[in-house]
Amino acid sequence: MEATANFDDVRQILKEIAESQKETDRITKQNAKLIGDLGNKFGSFTEGMAFPSMEKVLRERFGMTTVTTRYKTQKGSDTIEIDVLGVANGAINTVVIVEVKSHLKQRDIEQMVKILNRFTDYFPEQKGKKLYGILAFVDASEHVMQEAEKAGLYVARIHDELFDLLPQHDFSPKDFAQVTEKQ
């Protein structure tokens, strides 16, 4: 009789543990969603802060006549999303892509280079224009900023609530249109 009582106690304890684990899993999932939503809102906030500054930079320093945000296109099942796109025809004949990040990381550089390398596949009407990239960010390590420059990308950091291009000594931006035409 005593063994049966112990067995029933163990079964009850296991049932309580399983129910507790279910509740923990539910709370963890809910917290992950809340954190993800918060990260998305901060990203949108950063993009919203960057747009007026980057529009001014694109128009004044690069001569862009068309500037738009959140530009998205699809080719088959693949899509490209661009935070800020600047285009100028005529004598300037240039496209500038801006990606905005709250904290710039190495993978963001790789992602930007991938977008630039595939750009004319998705936007064939822009073929023949010069093509440059800008990474705008709130925070980045010195090493990552140097890596972005080595990749031929302009970098812009927020300062006094405005994004502006950082001075880059001995920097030569890469025209990604020439890179993609050679491939």
C-alpha positions, 0 to 999 in steps of 0.5 A: 500500500505504501509503494502505491501511495509513493507512486501516486505522489511521484505521478502527481509531482511529475504532472505538476512539473509538466504543467509548470514547464508548459507555463514557463514555455508560454511565458518565454515565448510571450517574452521573446515576442515582446522583445522582438516587437521592441527591437522592430520598433527601435529599428523603425524609430532609428529609420524614422530618425535617419530619413530626414538627415539622409534625404538631405545628405543624398540631395545635397552631397550626391545630387539625388533628385528622387529619394524614397524610403522602405523600397521593396521589390520581388523577383520570383520568391526572393525580395530586396528591401532598401531602407532609403533609395536615392536616384539621379538621372541626367549628368549625375546618373547615380543610385545611392542605397542607404541601410539604417542600423541601430548597431552596425555589425559585420553581417550588416556590411555583408548584407549591404554588399550582397544587396548592391551586387544584386541591385541591377538584377532587381532594378534593370531600369537603373543599369548603367548608373553609378551605384554606391552604398551608405551604412547609417548607424547609431552605434558601431565599433571602430573595427566595423566602421573600418571594415565598411570603408574597406568594402567601399561603403560610406558610413554615417553616424548620428550626431546631435540627432542628425545622421551625417557622413563621417569624414573618411581619410583616404577613402575611395567609395566603390562603384558597385555598378562597375563590380556587377557589370564585370561579373 
